[in-house]
Amino acid sequence: MASIPTITPPPPRGAPNPTPRAPLKIAIVGGGIGGMSAAVGLRGAGHDVTVYEQSTNFTEQGAAIHLAPNANGILRRWGITAESFGGNAMSRLVEHAADGRVRRDVDLSRANERWQHPWHLVHRGTLHVVLQAQFKQSGGVAKTKARVEGVESEAGRVLLERGEGIGDVVVGADGIYSTTRSFVKDAKLFSSGKAAFRFLIPRRLAEEDPVTAPLVEKRDALHMWYGEDRRIVMYPCNNNDVLNFVCIHPDTESFATERDEWGKQATLYQLLEVYKDFDPVVKALMTKVAHQLHRLQVWQLLDMKTLPTWTTGRLVLLGDAAHPFTPHQGQGAGQAIEDAAALTVVLPLGTTPDEVPERLALYQHIRYERAHVIQEYSRLAGRDWVNGEPTVDMMAYTNYNFGHDELDHATNIFKRWQWAKNPDAYRFSPQTPTPFGPFSLPEACSSIEKSNSTLSHARLEHPRTKTIATLKFKTSRTFLETLLPTSQFRFTAPDTVATASYVTTMTHHPNGAETNLRLYFHGVQYTKADGSVVAGSYLPAIFGPSTEGEVGVPSVPCEVAMECVKGGTCRVVVSWEGVKFGELGWEGVKFGELGWEGLEEGKLTGEEGDGVLMYQRGGDGEKCVVLPHAGQTGTFVSVFGGKKAAEVKFEARDWEQLPTLHHVVAVLADIPVLEALGVEVAVVGV
């Protein structure tokens, strides 16, 4: 299994890495999905982590769950891939009326391409085993039969039946019936008015019966049968070998109460009576649970009023302990995983015990609104239908839920919090490209400013031609979003897959040539103070020896060289003082000895929307500048290279090698290149 990346923010920009400090001693109360996710993340960050579980073993109750793109992406970045333990792709949604008529049958394969990470359906118990294994392999400690009797929140210690557990931080991940929650805020659970049957059926039993076989012909498909006040949800897990059922209904009909907790045994008679008016075929399928009646359970779906806070001292809550979910959209586990990711980000290695309360408050700030918005969506999705229609906009819910990466989101907030907290240590110069962060040493800032001020533009006064090479690629919207300068900038689409381009411009003039490299984020919009919106491609910075006379353009002084050789191979090398840190290359471009050949007129890649958006700061404050797409004088031509032949590689360097640019290059190295979309080369004449 892949190693767990350490999710830590960078040190102050422009300074050598500080000497690592001691890890925190972290006690996690509760070893479910949320607790084990936090254990994996925090142990991966380098802390000493102990999980305390009151049961005799680490066995996760329940059946299957959704790993939607938002949660799945976190696990994948921690080295956990659902395909490796039987996860099924969520590729089809089939909605039925209660009588069995198909209301909607949607192939989701194309729609899922909007998301950077896949949507999987997994067995909860199997995921739990994988999380345990990852945690234990990393050196974490898990203790069973460890009942927590109390918490000393100011000291960050748990009190056990058999003695005291010592720690610097206590994470309450002990579920809806949380003990640790009472040390933060008393809260009373109440009935949502619904209960749920849960059970599993081997798929082969459905396939062997000619009556039920048609329901399972399509693999990787989630089926739902809707009544006015009840529904049946069925989807596969474990490589499509097992069918998971969640049957939600009024709790008065199955006599479920809050005292039943998670394990009340149900009967087949109860199940069929609750759904007596439903399609005979789906009822025939559910009767096959008779082969394993001991697995048929029912429980009341409980809710809780919103807690005013999730933390006190060095105690913090996550998952159902902080915000319990009804299972209408399968996002309880997903939000617990997001909580774990955010907690990992705000507690990097080097955090001291004295800093913990402030960091936990920041974790709550990061997670509070989103967790409760998703929680409310889940409540709305569980409401009875009105006139045969749902009462929630599921497209809006999907966009909000899936279009999020908590590791990127939390890291973005954390780094900006650090900058604001230490304004003397972190500072921007007017020419500093904001997305890459401020420089911390005056020497670094003055060096950059001096480099810019001494650049000569005289030799660019009479350019004759330009060769412009554009490499467009798919990347992560959630990562690029962390590089947008202010909240007024945003991507126009909620998709987590976005497009960006590296554009290399070689300007030819009588004394030679000058080359720079630009990075564009496509599909960005800026909201002005009056509420109007302009859209286009955002230019965070120009890399190279000049900005071609454009005043106030954020720039990174360095050397850029482009070479295209006969045979169709082009290469761009980016360096500083002889230290190479970036290379772009592609093949398949056609040109001849005396120039480009076989070229056709076309539009330059990257010219989208109203123009190019740039963020500037200076004596007159901060602003967004929109550069309209200027028409080129003369003619230009373009060709397309093979996308599989294109390559982008930036290599992070240390402080000694790149004293003023190492933090910039580290960001470039982290920009994901999910797929190269093609290369366009244009020759522009004047």
N, C-alpha and C positions, 0 to 999 in steps of 0.2 A: 504493500500500500504506500502511496506517495507520502512524503513527509509533510507535516503541517507547516504552512508558512507562518512566520512571525509577523503579526499585524501590529506594527509599531509606527508611530509618526516619525518624521525625520527630526534630527537635532536642530537647534537654531541654525538658520540658513547661513552658510558662509563660514561656519566654525567647525573645527575638528570634532569627531564624535566624542562625547563625554565617556568617562570611565563607567562601565556598567555597574549598577548598584544591585543590592540584594533583591531577590524575588520576594513577592508578598506570599504570606501563608494564607491560603484561601480555603474556607470551609463551605462546601455546597451541601445544603440540606435538601435531600430528595434526588433520587437517581433515575427519574423518568427521561423522556426525550429532551425536555428543556434543561434539566440539570446536567445530563450527560453532554449536551451540546455546549453548555457553558464550560464544563470540565475540559472538553477537547480544545475549545478556543483559548481558554486561560492557561492551560498547560502548554499549548503550542506557543503561547507568548513567553513562556519561560518561568511561570510561577509554580510554587509548591501547592498542589491542589489535592484536597481530600474530599471525597464524596461520602456523605453519611446517609444510608438508606435504612429505614426502619423495618422493612420486610426481611425475610430470611434469605432471599435471593434477588438478583436484579432481573426480574421477569416483568416486561411491560405488558399490561393488560390491554385489551381492546383488539382490534383487527387491523384493517388497512387504513392508510391515510394518504392524502395528497401531498406530494412534494412539488408544489407549483414553482415556476421559474424563480420567484423571489427567494424562496427558502433553499431550493435545489442549488442555486448558484453559490450560496454560502458554503454548503457542504462540499461542493466540487472544488472550491478554492481551499478547503481544508483537506483535500485528497480523498474525499468519499464520493464515489460515483454509484448511483442507484442501479445502473445496468449490471454492476458487478455482483449484486445480491438479489437479482430477480425482479427489479423494478420494471414496470410496464409503461411504455409511452402512452400518454393520454391523447389518443389520435382521433377519437370519434365521440360525439355526443348524440344520443338518441333519446328524445322526450316522447313519452306516451301519455295519452289520456288514461284515466283509471280503467276504462274498458278495454284498453290495449291498443287503440288506434294510435298510429304514429303521428305526432304533431310536428315533429322536427327531427331531421336526420342530417347532422352536419359533420363533414370531414374537416378535422381541425389541423391537418398536416400543414396546409399552406398558412393558416392563421398563426400557427406556432412559430413560424419563421420570424415573426416580429420580435421574438424574445431571444436574448443571448443564450439563455440556458433552457434545457428541456423541461417539460412538465411530465412528472412520473407519478405512478400509483404504486405504492410499496406497502409491504406488510410491516406494521408498526413494530412487532416483536423482532423482526429481522434487522430493521434499521437500528433498533436499540442494541442488539448484539454487536453490530458493526461499530457503533459509537463507543461501546464499552471496550472493544478490542483496540480501537485507535487510542483511547485514553490510557489503557494499561500499557500498551507498547511504548507510549511516550514517557512512562515512568510515574503516572498518576496512581493514587491510592484510593481504593474503594472499600468501604466497610459496611457490611450488612448487619442486621439486628442492632442498629445504632439509633435508638429512639432519642430524639432531641426533646429535652424537658424545658429548656429555656435558652435565651439569648442575651448576652451582655452587649448591646448594640454599640455603645460608645467604645468599648474595647475591641469589638470585632470577634467575640468568642461565642462558641456554642456550649451549652451545658447538657451533658448526656446522662442517661440513667446510670451508666457505669463509670462516670467520671467526667472530667472537663476536657473538651476539645479546644486547643489553643489555636488562634488564628489572628490575622490582621483584617480580614474581610469575611463577612457571612453572607452567602447568597441563598435566599429563600426560594427554592424551586420545588416546594413540596405540594404543589397541586391545589385543586379547588378547596380541599379541606385543610388548608395550610395551617400549621402550628406557628410558623415564623411570622405570618401576617399579623397575628395578635400583638406582636411586639412593635409593629409599625402603626396599625390602626385597626380597631375592632370593626368587623363587617359581618353582616348577616346575609346568608344565602337565602334565596327565595325561588319558588318554582316559576319556570317560564311558561307553564301550562302544557308543556309537551313532554313526552317520554320517547325512548327509542329502544327497539329491539336491535341487537347486533349479533351476527353469526356469519360463519363461513361455510361454503359448500364446495367440494371438489368439482372442478369443471367437467370432468369425465362423466359425472352422474347426469349432468344436463345433456351432454353430447350423446349419451347412450339411449336417451328417451326421445323417440320421434316427435313427441308433443312439445318438449322443451328445447330441443336441439336448435330450432330456428333462432331462438333468443341469443344464442352464443356463437352464431356463425361468424360474426365480425369480432375479430380480436382487438385488443387495446381499446375497447369501447365502454363508455359509461352510459348506463340506461337509467332513466328516471320515469316513474309512473306517478302522476299527480292526481290527487283528489282535492276537494275543496279545503279540507282541514287535516289531511294526512298524505304521506307520500312514501314511495319505496325507491331507494337508491341502490344500484348494483354496479360494481365495477371489479375488474380483475386485479390480481397481484401475483407475486411469485411466478413470473414468466408465463402468465395467463393460465396457470394450472389451478388457481383458487379463485372463487367468486366471493366477494365481500358484500354483505348486505347491511344497510342501515335503514331501518323502517321507523319513521317519525310519525307520531300520532298523539291525540289528546291523552294526557297522563291518567285521566280518570278511567279510561277503558282498559288499562293494563294494571291498575292498582299500584303503580310505581309511586314511591314516596322518597323524600330526601334522605330518609334513614337507610334506604337500600344501598346507598353509595354506588359502587360500580359493579357489584356482583350478584344481583338478585336473579335467581333461576327463573326462567319463564317456561311456558308450555306451548306446544304446537297448537293446541286448541285456542289459547289466547291469541296467538299470532294470526291464525286463520279467521278468527272471529272479528278481530279489528279490521281485517282487510277482506271481509266477506263479499263486498260489492265490487271488488277489483277483478281484472281480467283472469279467467280461469287458468290461462297458460302460466302467468307469473305465479299464481297460487300453487299450481302443480310443481313449479320449480322450487318454491319455498318449502314444500312438504319434504323435500329431500334432506332437510336439516334433521329429519328423524333418524338419520344414520349417526348423528352425533348430538343428541338432544342436550347432553350435559354442557354443550357450548352455546346454547340458546339463552341469552341473557337480556334483561331489560332494566333500564334505569331512568330515573327522572332527570330531565335536563334542567339544571339549575343556573341561576343568574345571580348577579351581585351588583350593587350600586358602585359607581365609579369611586375609587379611592382618591382622596385629595393628594396623597403622596405615596410613593413606593419605597421610600428610604428614610432611615433615621440613623444618624451616626455612621457606623461602618456596616450596617445591615441594609440589604437591598433585596427586593422581590423581583422575580421574573416569571413569565409564563402564566399559567392559570392562577398562581398565588397572587399575582398582581391584577390580572384582567381575564377572568374565566370566559371561555367561549362555548357557545352552543354549537353543535357539529353541523350546522346547516350548509356551510361552505368548506368544511374540512381545513380551516386555517388556524386552529388552536396550536397545533404543533409548529406550523410555519411561523407564527408570531413568536413563539417561544424560542425558535432558532434565531430569529432576527434579534430578539432581546439579547441572546447569548453573544451574537456578533457585535452588537453595540457595546456591551459590557467589556468585551475583549479589547476593543479599540480604545476606550477611555482609561483602561488600566494596563498600559504597556509596561514592559520590563523597565525598572527604574523608578516606578511610582513608589513614593514613600507612604508609610501608614498615615502620616499626618495629612497627606494630600487626598486620602481616600474619600472622606465625606464630600469634598467639593467635586471629585470625579463622579461619584455616584449621583449627585444632583445633576451633573451634566448628562449622564446616561438617561436619567428620567426626562430631561428636557428633549433629548434626541428622540426618545421612543414614545412619549406619553400620547401625543396627538395621534400619530399613525396607528398605534395599537388600538386606541379606542374608536377610531374611524372604522377600522376593519371589524372590530367587535360589533359596532352598530350595523354595519352592512350584513353581518351574519344574522343579527336579530331580525332585520327586515326580510332577509331571504327566507327566514323560517316562518314568516307570517302566512296566515291563510290567504289563498288567492281570492281576488274579487272579480266577479263576472268571468271566471275562467282565465284570468290573467294574473301574473305575479305583480307585486307591489314595489319592486326594486328594479332599477336600471342596471342589468347585469353587465352591460358593456362598460359603463362608467366604473363599476366595481372592479372588473377585470383589469382595465387600464390602470387604475390606482394601485391595485394589489400587485399585479405582475410587473409593472413598469418601475420597479424599485430594487435597488441593491443596497442592503443595510451596511455592508462593509464600506462601500464607496460613500454612502450618505453620511455615516457616522464619522469616517475619517475626514471628510470635508469640513464638517462642523467642528471637529476636534482641532484640526490644524488652524482654523480661523480663530477659534477660541484662544489658542496658544498665542497667536499673533497679537490679538487684542489685549491679552493679559500682560504681555511683555512688550509694550510699544518701543521701549528703548533698545531692546535686544533685536527686534524685528522691524526693519524699516524698508520702505520703497523709495527709490529714486524716480524722478519723472519718467525716465526711459525704461524702468524696470518692467518687463512683461509680467503683469499681475498673475496670470495663471500658474506661473512656476514658483511663486512665493517670493518673499522679500529677502534681501541680503542682510546678514547680521553684523558684518564688520564694516566700519567706515571705509577701510582700505578697499574692500570689494566694490562698494558703491562708487567710490571716487575713481577706481580703475575703469569701471564700465563707462562712467560719464566722460572720463578723459578719452577713452577709445572712441566714443561717439563724436566728441567735439573735434578731434583731429582728423576725421575722415575727409578725404578730398572728393568733391563732387565735380571738379572742373573737367575731368576727362570724360564725364557722362553727358556733357552738353550737346554733343552731336552724335548720338548713337545711330548706327545704320540698320542693324537688324537685331532681333532677339530670337533666341531659341528657347522655347518654353516646354518643359517636360512635366507632365502631371501624372502622378500615380495615385489613383483613387482606391480606397479600401473600406471594407466594413470594419466597424469597431464597436466598442461599448458606449452607449449613450450615458449610462450612469457614471462611468469613469470620466468621460469628457465633461459631464455636468459639474464635476468637482473643480474643473479648470475655468468655468465661467466666472467673470470677475464680480458680478453682483446679482442679486435676485431679480433684477429687471431683465436680465438675459435668461432665456430658457429655450429648450428645444420645442419645436412646434408639435412633434408627435410623441406619444407616450411610449413608443416601442423602445426596448432596451438595446436594439441593434440600430446604430446610426452609421453615417458615412462621413469620411474625412479625406483630405487630400494633402499630399506633399507636392508642392509646385516649385520646381527648380527653374530659375530664369538666368540664362547666360546672355548678357548684353555685349554685343560686339561693337567696337569702336576703333578708330585709327590706331590707337596705342595698344590694342590687345582686347581682352575680354574681362568682364567682372561678373561674378556669379553669386546669387543668393538663393536661399531656400525659405519657402513660406509654408506654414501649416494652416489649413482651413478646416473648420468644423461646419458641415453643411446642415441646413434645416434649422437655423437658429433665428429667434426673433427677439426684438428689444421693445419693451413697453416704455413709452415716454411718460413724462410727468403728467401730460394731459390725457393719458389713457390710450392714445393712438399707438399703433404697432407698426414697426418696420421689420422686414424679414430678409434674410440672405445668408451669406456664409461669414462666420466669425473668424477673424484673423487675430490670433493671440500674439504672434510675434513673427518677425523676420530675422532669419539667421544669415549672417554674412558680413562683408566688410562695409556695407552702406545700406541706406534705406532709399536710394535712388532719389534723393532730394525731398522725400515726403516728410514734412515736419511733424514731430510728435508720434511717429510710428513706433510702437514698442519693438525694441530690437535687441538681439543677442550678438555681439561682435564675435566673429569666428571666421574661419576660412572654409569656403565651399568650392569644390572643383567638380565639373561634370565632363565626362569623356564618353563619346559615342564612336565606336569603331566599326569598320566595314564588317559585315556579317550580322549586324543587327543587335549587338550587345551595347547597352548603355550603363554607366555607373556614375553615381554621385557620392563623393566622400566629404564628410564634414569633420573638421578638426580645429584645434586651438593650440597655437604655439607648438605645432608638430605632433600633438597627441590626438590621434584619430578616435572619435567616439561615435560616429554614425556612418552608415553606408546604405545606399539604395541602389538596387540593380534590377535590370530587366532585359529580356531577350525578345527577339521576334520583330524588331522595328526594321523596316526596309529603307535603305538609302544607298546612294551611289558614290563614286569617287569625287564627283564635283558638287555634291549636295544631295538633298533629299529627293527621292524619286517615288513615283506612284502615289503621290499625296493628293488628297481631295480637300476642297474647302469645307469648313465646318465651324462649330462654335467651341470655344475653349472650355474644357471641363472645369467645373467649379463656379461658373457664372450663374448663380441662382438667385431668385427673389429680387428685392429692391437694390441690392448692392452688397458691398463688403462692409461688415460691421467691425469697428475697432473701438477699444476702450482706452481712453487717454486720461492722464492725470498731470496736473501742472499748477501753475500759479493761479489760474482761473477756476480751479476745482477739478472735479471728475466729470467725465461726459462720455457719451457714445457718439462716435463719428461714423456717418454712413457715406461711403464712397460709391457713387453710382457706377454701374458698369460702363466704362468708357469705351466707345467704339475704336477699334484699332485702325490706324491709317495704313494704307497699303493693303497687302493681301496676306492671308495666313492659311496654312494647310495643316491637316492632322492625319494621323494614322493610329491604329489600335494594336497594341501588342497583346500577347497571350497572357491571361491573368495568372496562370499557374507558374509562369516564368518570372514573375515579379517578386522581389524580396525587400523587406525593410528590417534593418538591424541597428539598434542603438545600444551601446554598452555603457552602463553606469561606471563612472570612475570615482576615485577617492579625492579627498581634499588636496593631497600633495600633487596629484596629476592635473586636476582642474580646480585650482583654488577659488576661482570666481564663478565657475559654471557647473560644478559637480551636481548641485541640486537641480539645475535645469535639465541636465542630461539624465538624471535619475527619473524625472517625470517622463521624458521622451521614451526611455527604456520601458516604462510601465504601460504606455498606451497600447492596448491590445490591437493586434492586426489579425482579425478573425478570418478575413478572406480578401485577397487582392482582386479588385474588380476590373482592372485594366490600366493601360498606359496610353496617354495621348501626347504626341509630340507636335509642336506647332512652330513654324518659322514665320516670324512677323517682320515685314519689311516696312520701311518708311520712305 
